[in-house]
Amino acid sequence: MGEPILAIDYGTFRASAALVVDGQVETVREPASGSATWPASVFADGDTLIVGTLAERRKRIWPAAYRGEVKRDLRRETGVSLDGRTYPPAQLVTAMISALKAEAETILDGRLARAVVTIPAGYDPAGPLRRLMISAAEAAGFIDVDLLAEPVAAAWAPLGGANRPQPGDLLLVYDFGGGTFDAALIAYGPSGKHEMLGHSSLFDCGGRDLDQLLFDEILGQYGPGLEPLLNPPGQGEVFQTAARRTRHELIDFARALKHQLTEVSAVEDVFGPAGLLVGIDRERFGQLASPTLARTMACCQHLLDAAGTPQEKLGGVLAVGGGARMPIIADILEGRLGVGTDWPPQQVYIPPEPELAVVRGAAAWAASVSTRRTTAARPSPVVQPARWDIPGGSATMVRWLQEPGARFEAGTVLARVRLTDGSLFDLAAEAPGSLLHIHARPGASITEHDWLATTIPTSPVPLGGQRGTTPGNADLRGSGSGTVRRPSRHVEVTLRATLTGHERDVTSCAFSPDGRLLATTSKDGIQLWDVSTGRAADELPAPGRKNSVPNSCTFSPDGQLLAVTASDKTTRVWNVRTGEETMVFSGHKGPVYGCAFSPDGHLLATTSTDRTVKLWGVSTGKAIATLSGHRGSVYGCAFSPDGRLLVTAGAESILLWDVNLGETIMTLAGHTNFANGCAFSPDGLLLATTSNDGTRVTDVPTGTTTMTLGGSAQSCAFSPDGQLLATASTDDVARLWDVRTGAEVATLSGHSGTVMSCAFAPYGLLLATTSTDTTARLWEIIYTP
């Protein structure tokens, strides 16, 4: 018998596994439910972690001991609290994988040592998330752990019927999962040799978000009947536990309605705890879901644009994940339903039971393990290994005197080592050549048998040079020897206040020009806070229609007006002093996200998923210009300090506009994923932009990237003195960077959810951050010696 392998698809909401033995695949079903998909939930029962359906059942008894969506917690630096005890997120993942492994071993009647675990394509190869998944599987008892990108696994999934992709086809994988959305471009190859050409992800977009929309719809329609259950009049843990229990049950109820709508066009059901008859049809569900699904299509468009692939070259779309069952998904992909993108009709492939496509594809990939091996290669006739006879047989590498790319003559000393007696010893070149690679770093222990470097013999053209260059010009080390490295600033950060009052994700914030007020937006409304006390000063009504969601806000330069963008395609302006709505800007054809007043207060810029930027006259309330140039949704905007330039950040590009001409003057390259935030430095010479792939700082006069800062980021802001850059991160923290050196000088920890936005007060060093944990925070920063 060949080596048995367990394929595992660990998702945000569901986990599944398939056992592979001698090419035969058997789905691992959950004993408690008989289902092929296990709820990816954990419940702490004393020292025991219970998972799956049993955890789901117990959450109604004691919600504080329950945790769902554990996969999202992997991005957090802090632990997860269950019934008063803190667990590392990886330990909760291990509990789920251990349960899958135990059931598979029961089926096998033997031990399993190898696993294939699927992961999102967006997990950075150099980041910690891949290592966390490997460690979690190893802690569950696996010895060998393969990682397989989910889109590649999906491409391996068996498809029913005769109509299926052929080798050479280019397919878009559309994976709408429970908590995330992934798009990937896959080149189909023979015998399963598929190649992923590119990918793009949304970490905050999935079936959970559609469940939340239905949850909100039910609250909007039946709020009076639910109010006593969700907000009980009594105080104490008993009442709070009852309220949490009701929220869990209502979100489960909303999810059940969504699933029923995949089979029927309208559904009615009774929410038991309140005795309410709730009804909804597909048309209304489509209206609720369209803005969310528009983001997935913009993500797909961004992927195609980044890969330079026109839509007409696609051989079709492979729709996987539980969301693929929803008729609205097929309608969008087949071009029958527009959601703000010119998406042409596509051949849509949907595997049987699409929620199991990834794990079944991973199992098929695992069955081909015998094809993923190689034998030792013959020595290259061009490159040459370099090793030296070392007195005593061993030494410690001190340093290399030549760097990769440098050409050398016979007798040139390439490296210096320290022998076991403490003396130094030089390693010289026997013949002329060029240094290609080094394999021993300073401080490494080496022996006379080690391959310390790779060289190539002398040729008419030195490595990296041009014909006719001299050996002295062939060095590829660069010309940075004259650069003076400046030390980074030191800062001390103190949490001044935590602003509580919102009940939903806090999506944006803005300080008033005098620094006395902070405005925050959330799905539950707009709040004004007194910065000096940290207390709520005023509350503005939610914008527009009943189901409209505010997205971002900004104060006018004189502090008298507050503009708020919303999902109902409008931007509304309030008088800050009176709280009265004074103006409504209508004209966009999609949800409006970004907004910014010009420094003189005469213009308001807004951005939208309709791919346009609009400039409005603040005094007249009329559109002055529509700026077209983006090919996807536009999320952020900012004016330069002199008001001459406007930057707009979108799904596929970042554009710099001449405000007077209304024309683009520059397209900023660099980001490979959604750009969402942007900010000019106070002197207007630098421009920072944020994206899932990190933060970039651009020199405005030349358009060149001067700095690349790691970590997925949602928003950014320069300090008033221009010395610091703050970024809001998806891993629950904000970061401060030294603008001169690019060094991270502080990590602001405390939020328990994604940090959505950040803003500096106009004077001093006070930073505001907002988060999906329903709070905003104020941080005081001081420079230290």
N, C-alpha and C positions, 0 to 999 in steps of 0.2 A: 504494500500500500504506500502511495506517495504521501508526502508531508501534508497533513490536514491544515487548512488555513481558514480563519474566520474573517469575513468581510464585514466591516462595521460602518454604518452611516450615522454619525452622531449629529443630529440637527438641533435647532433652537427649541422646537417643541416636541419633536418625535425622534426616536432612535430605532434603528432596525439592524438586523444582522443576518448573514447567510453563511452557512457552513459549506466549504468546498473540500471534497474528498475525491481524489482520482478523477477530476473533471466534472463530477456530479455536484449539483448545487441544491441545498435544502434550506428553506427559510426557517429562521429560528423564531418560533411564536412564543408570545408571553403566556406563561401558565395561568395568570390571573384573569386574562381576558380572551385568550385564544387568538389575539390579533397579531398580525405580522409587524405592526408598528407599536412600539412601546412609548408611552409618555415619558419625555426626558425630564422627569420631575423627581425631587428628592424630599423626603420627610424624615426629620430627626426624631427617633423614638429612643430617648435616653442616649446610650452610646452607639446605638444601631442606626444606620442610614437605610431607610426603606425607599425603593425606587419604583417608577412605573405607575401602573394603575392603582396599586395599593397606596402609593403616596397621594395620588389624586383623591382617593376615597377618604383618606385621613385629613386632608387639608380642611375639610368642613368641620372637623372636630376641633382642631387647634391650628388655625392659619399661621400663627407665628413660627411654627416648626416646619413650614412648607416653603419650598422654593422651586419655581419653574424657570424656564429660560436660562438655565445655568450656562449655556454656551456663551451668552452675552457677558456673563460675569468674568470670563477669562480675560477680558480687556481691562479689568479693574486691578488696581494695585492693592486694594484692601480686601479683607476676607468677607465671607457671607455669613450673616448672623442667622442662626436657626435656634429658636427657643433659648436665646440667651448665650449660646455658644458660637464662637467664630470658627469657620472652616475655610481653608484655602479653596478657591474655585476648582482647582485641579483635583482635589480630593473628592468633590461631588461628582466630577466626571468619572473618576476611577470607580466610584460606587455603581454608576450606571453600566460602565463597561464590564465590571466584575459580574454583574447580574447576567448580562448577555453571554459572557464567557461560560458561566456556570451552567446555564441552560444548554448551550451548545455542547459542552462536555458531557452532559447527560445524554444528549442525542448520540454523540460519538461513542460514548462509553469509554472515554480515554481522555488524556490531557492534551491541551492545545498550547503550542509554544509560539505560533506565528499569527500575526493579524495584519490586515490591510485596513487602515482607517482613512476615510475620506475627509478632506478638509476644504474650506472655501479657497478658490483660486486667489483671493485677495490676501491670504496669509503671507506676509513677507518672508521670503526664504531666510533672510538674516534676522528676522524678528523673533520674539519669544513665543508666539502662539504655536508654531509648529513644534517647538521643543516641549511646550506644555502638553500637547496632545500625545507626543511620544512618551513622555514621563507618566502621564495618566494611564496609558495602556500598559506600560512596563510595571507600574505599581499594581495593576490588576493581575499580573502574573505572566504576561507575554514576554518572551525573550527577544524575539525579532519583530519589529513593527515597521511595516511599509506605510508611507503616506501617499495618497493619490488624490489629485485635484478633482473636486466634485464634477466639473464640466467634462473632464476626460472620462471619468467613470460613467457619466450619463451617455457619452458617445458609445460606450461599450454595451449599453443596455440592449437586451433583445427587443426587437420591434415586431409586432404582429402584422400579418398580411404580406403581400408580395411587394408592396410599394415601400421601399426603404432607400436610404442614401447609398450612393455608389462611391467607390474609391475615386478620389479626385474632386468630389463635391466639397463645397465650402458651406458649413452649417453654422447657424447661430444657435447656441444653447441658451434657452430662456428658462432660468431656474427661479421660480417664485416660491420660496420656502416659507416656513412658519414665521421666521424672524428677520430674514435677510433676502436680498435679491442679488443674483449673480448672472451676469451675461458673459459669454465666452465665444470666441470665434475658433471653430475647430475645422481643420483640414482632414477630411476622412482619408485614411490610407488603407492599403491592402492588409489583410490578416490582423486587423485591429491596430495597426501602427498609426494611430491618430495623433495629430500635432495641434497643440493649443497655440494659436497665433497671437492671442491677446485676450484680455479680460477686463471687466469693469464691475464694480460692486456697489451696492447700497446697503450699509450695515443697519439702517433704521427703516427698512421698508420690507414688509412681508405680510403673511396672513394675519399676524397679530395686529397689525395696523388696521386691517379691514374689520377684525373683530372689535377693535376699539371704536371704529366709526359706527358700527351697529349698536354697540353699547351706548354711545352718545346719542344716537337716534332714539333708542328706547327711552333714555332719560329725558330727552326733549319732548317725546310724545306722552310719556306716562309718569313724568316726574312726581306729581302729587301723590300717586299711589306708592311710589318707591321711597319717598323722602323719609318716612319714619323708620324704614329698615336701614337705609344707607347713612342716615344721620340721626341715630336714636337720641331721645331727649336726656337719657340718663348719663351719668358720668361713671368712669371706672373701667377696669380691664374687661369686665363681662360684656359691657355694651360695645366697647371698641372691637372685641373679638367677634361679636355678632355682626357688626357692620362690615368687618373684613370678610366674614364668611359670606355675607350677602353679595359683596362685590365679586368674590370668586365665582359664586353661583351665577351671577348675572353675566359675567364675561363668558362663562361656559355656555350659558343659554344663547348668547349672541353668536358664539361660534357654531353652535348646533343649527341655528337658523341659517347661517351662511352655508353650511354643508347641505342642508335640505334644498337650498336654492340651486344647487348643482343638478338636482333631479327634477324639480318642478318650477314653474314660473312664478308661483306665489305660495306663501306659506303662512299658516297661523299656528300658534302654540301658546300654551299657558305657562307663565312664569310662576311656579308653585309657591314660593315664599310670599308673594304678594297677591296671588290669585288673579293675575292680570292676563287677559287674552291679548296677545301681541301678534300683529300681522305686518308683513312686508312683501313686496314683489320685486322681481328682477329689475324692472325699470328704475325703481327708487334706489335699489342697491347699486345699480350702474352709475347713477348720479353721485352717490356717496363715494364710490370707489374710483371714479375717473381721475381725480387729481393725483391719487397715489399711483395708479397705473400709468399716468402720463409721465411720472418720474422714471418708471422702468423703461418706457419707450425712449425717453431722452438718454437714459443710460446706454441703451442699445445703439442709439444713433451716435453717441459719443465714441463708443467702441469702434464702430465702423469707420468713423471719420479719423480716429487716431491710427487705425490700421491702413487707411487709404483704400478702403474697400467700398465701392458703390453698392447700393442695395441690390441692383439688378444682377450682380455677380453671385448673390447668395443662392445656394441650392435648396434652401428651405430653413425652417426653424424647428428645432427640437425642444418641445415644451415638456419640462419635468417638474417635479415637486407637487405637493398636494394642490397648489393653486391651479395647476394645469387642468384640473377637473372642471373648473368654473367656466361656463359657456362664455362669459365676458372676455376671458383670456383668448380663446380661439377667435372670437369676433374681432378683437384688436389685431391679432397677428395675421389674420386673413384679410385685413383691410376693410372690414364691415363696420367698424366703429372708430371714429376719429377721436383722439385724445391729445390734440395739440401737436401732432407730428405728421409729416407727409409720408406715412409708412405705406409702401405698396403692398398689395396682396402677396402672401407667401404660401408655399407648400408647408403645411404644419404637420410635423410628426409627433404623435403623442403615444408613448409606450403604454401597454396594458398596465393598469395600476401605476400611474406616473409617480406616486409617492414612494414607490419601491424601485424606481428606475436607477437611482444612484447606487443603492446597495447591490442590486442585481448586476449592474455594470461592473461594480468593484469585484464581485464574485467572478464574473467572466474574465476580468483582467487577472485576478489571482490564479485562475485555472491555467493561465498561459505562462506561469512562472518559469517553466523549463526553457522558454525562449529568451529569458532575460539573464543570460550569462555569457561570458566570453572567456577565451583562452589567452594566455600570455602573448603579447605582441613581440614580433621580431625587432631587434635593435634597428633604430633609424639610421640610414646611411648618411644623413645630413647632420642632425644634432648629435652632440657627444656628451656623455656623462663625465663629470670631473670629480675625481677623488684623489687623495694624496696619502702617501705613506707618512704616518705621524709617529714620532718617537714615543715609545711607551704604549702605542696603540690607541690612545684616547686623549681627548682634550676638550676645552670649552671654547666655543666661538666667541671672540671678542667683538670684531666688527668686520664688515666688508669695506675694502678700500675702493672698489669699483661697484657701480650700480647697474642693474639690468638696462641694456641698451648701449652700454659703453663698449667701445672697441679697444683692444689691448694688443700689445706686441709680445713676442716671446720674452719671458723673464719678468713681465709685469707682475707685481705683487697684487693678487686679487683679494686676499683676506688675511686676517691676523687672528691667531688662536693662542690660548694659554695652555701650556702643558701641565701635566699633573704635578710637576715640581714647582710650578708657579712662574716659570719663565715663558716669554712670548716667542712665538714661532710663526714665520710668514709662509703663506701658501702662494706659490707663483705659477704663472702660466707656462706650459711647456712649449707651446707654439702660438703664433698670432691667431686671433679670432675675435669674437664678440660674445659678451655675456648675455645669455638669454633669460635664465631664471636662476634664483638662488633658493636653496631648500633647507638652509640652517640659519635660523635667526640668532642675533647676538644673545648670549647666555645659554644657548642650547648645548647639550652634551653631544659630542660627535666621536666617531671611531674612524679608523683608517679604511673601514669597509663601506662607509656611508657615501651615498651619492650627494655631494654637497652643492653642486651647481650643474646647470646645463649650458653648454656653449655651442657655438657654431664656428667652423673654421673660417679663416679669412676668405672673403669673396671680393669681386671687383666693386661691389656696392656695400658699404658698412651698414649694419642693421639700423633701419630707420632713416638712412641718409639718402642723398641724391648722387647720381654719377658725377664725379668730379669734385666731391667734397673731400676735404682733408680729414685725417683721423681726428684732429682736434675739434672738428665741427660735427662729428658723428655722435657725440654724447647726447642722449635723450633725457637727461635729468632735469632739464628746464633751466630757467634763469632766476630762480628765487633766492639766490644767495644774498642779494642786496636788501631783502625785505626784513624789516625790524618787527619782530613779533611783540605785540603789546599785551600786557596782562589784562585779563578780564576784570570787570567791575565786581565788587562784592556787595551783596544786598542782604538786608534782613527783612523778612516778611512776617507780618502779624495779622491774624484774622480779627478785624474790628467788629463785624456784625454778620449774623446770618438772618436774611430777610425771609420770613415765612408768612404765608397767606394765600399763595396760589395753591391749587389742588392738582394742577396738571403741569406738563413740561413747560419750563420757562425758556422761551425761544430767543429772546433778544433783550438788550438793555441799552440805555443812552442817558448820559448826564446832561442836565441843563447847562447852558453856557456859564452860569454863575456857580455851578457845582453844588447847588443847594438841593436839587431834586434828582432822583434817579427814576426813569421810566422803565418798566418791564412789561413784556407781552407774554401771554400764555393762552392756551386754548380756552381758559375760563375767563379771560378778560385782560384789561390793561390796568396796571397799578402804578401809582406815583408814590415814591418813598421820600421821607425827610432824611437826607444823608447824615445830618448831624446826630440824629437820634436812632436811625435805623428802623423807624416806625412808619407804618402806612400813613400817607398824607391825604390821598384821594384815590378814588377808583373810577375809571371811565367805563362806559358800557362797551360790551363786545361789539365789534364793527358789523354793520350791514345785516344780512339775513341771519336767521336763527342759527344756521349751521356754519356760518362763516367763522374762519379761524384767523386771528391776527398772526402775522409772520414776523414783522420787524418794525422798528420805530426810530424816529430821529427828531430832535428839537430844531427849531429855526434858530438862526444865529442870535436873534434878539431874545430868545427864550420865551416868546409869547405863544408860539404855536407848537403843537406836537403832531407829526404825521405818522400814521400807522397803515402799513400795507396788509392785505388780507386775501384769503382764498376765494372770496367772492368777486375777484377781478377788479377790486376798487382800492383806492387809497383815500383815507379819511383824515381830515385835519380838525384838531380840537383847539379851542382857546384854553391855554393852561390855567389861567386865573379863574375863569368862570366854569370850566368843564363842559362848555357847549360845543357841539359839533358845528363847525363853520363852513366846511367845504367837503365835497366828495369829487374825487377825480376818477372818472369812468372812461374806459376806452380800450383797455387791454382785453384780449380774448382768452386769457388764461389767468390763473392765480398770480398775484403780484407778490414778490418776495423782497427785493432790496429797495431802499429809498435813501436819498441824501439831498439836503438843501445846499445850494451854492453858497459860498462864503458871504456874498452880499445879500443873501436871503431872497433874491428875485426869482430864482428857479428852484424847482423840485424835480429831481430825477427819480424814475421808478423803473424796475426791471421785472420781467414776467416770464412764465413758461411759454408764452406765445412767441418767444425768440426776439422780442423787441425791447428797446429802451425808449422811454418817453420823457420828454422835457416839458414841464408844465409852468405856466406863469402863476406865481403864488398870489398876485394881486387880482388876477382875472379868473383863476380856476380853469383856464382853457389850455389845451395841448398846444405847445409851440412847435414841437418837432417830434418825429418818430425816427429813431436811429435803428436802421436795419443793417445787419452784418453778421450777427450770430446765427449759427445753424442748429442751435439747440437751446434749451432753457437757459435763462439768465438769472443768477441768484443774488449777486452783490454789486454794489456800485459805490464810488467815492469821488468827490471833487478834489482837485489839487488845491493847496492853500491859496493860490492866486486866482482860482476859479477858471483858469484857461483850459484845463484838461479835465476829462472825466474818464475813469477806468471802470470797466464792467467785467465781472467774472461770470463765466457761463460753463455749461456742461462740456463744451468742446473747445473753448478758447477764452483768452483774456484780451480784450481790446482796449486801446487807448484812443480817445476821441478828442478832436479839437472842438470845444464847445461852441465857438462862434460860427464855425463852418458846418458843424454837424457831420463831420467826416472822420473816418478812422485814419489815424496817422501811424499806428503801430499795432502789430499783433505780437503779443508776448508768448514766446515758446517756453517749453520746459515741463509743465505739468502733464502727467499721463492719465489723470483721472479728474473727476469733477472739481472745478475751482468754485469756491463758495464765498470766500471772504477776501476783502482787499482794503488796503489803507495806505495813504501817503504819509511820509514822514513830515514833521512840522516845517522843514525847509523845502519840501516838495522835490527833493533830489532822489529820494528812494521810494520804492513802491513794494509793499509786502502783499503776497497773495497766498491763500491757504487752499488745501485740497486734501483728499484722502491719501495722496502720496507724499504729503509734507508741506512745508512752507518755503517759498522762494522770495528772495529780496532782489529787486531789479534796480539797476541804475537808470533813472528815467531819461537823462539826456542821450544815453547810448543804446538803451534797451538790452543791455547785457546783464545776465544773472551774476550777482556778486556773492550770493550766499544761498546755500540750500540747507534747511533745517529739518531734521527728521521727525517722524511721528505724524499720524493722521490728525488734521486740524480742521476746525469748523469756522474759526473767526480769528481776527488779529487786530492789534491796536498798538500804535506807537505812544510812548510816554511823552508828556508835553515838552520835555527837554530833548527828545529825540535820541536818548541814550539807550533806552530799553524797548524791546518789542515783546508784547504779550501774545500768546496763542492759546486758544481754547481747544482742548483735545478730546478725542473720542474715548480715551482711556481714563476718564473721570478726573483729570487734573488740568490745571492751567500751567503754562510754563513761561518763564521770563528769560529772554535772551539778550546778551550784550550785542548791540548793533555794530560796535566796532570790530569785535572778534568772532561773532557767531557762536560764542560759547553759551551753553545753558547755565544760568546763574541761580535759578531757583525753580523748584517744583511746588506748586500750590495744591496741596492735597486736602481733602475734606468733603468734597462732593461725593455722592454715592451713585452718580449717573453721569452720562456724557455731558461734558461742559459745552454748551451750545454757543455762547457768545462771551465777549469780554470788551470792556471799555474803560479808558482812563478818564478820571476827572480832569477838567481843563486846567486846574492848578495843583501843584504839588504832585505827589506820587500815591494816589488812591486808585485802586483798580476794582472794578465790579466784574463779577462772573455770574452766569446763569447756567442752569443745568436741568436735565430731565428728572432730577430728584425733587423737583417742584420748588426749589429754593434759589435765591440769589445770595451772593456773599460779597462783602466789602473787605478789601485787603489793604493794609497800610504797608508801604515799602519805604525803606530808608537805605541810603548808601552807607557802607561801613568801610573803614580803612582796610 
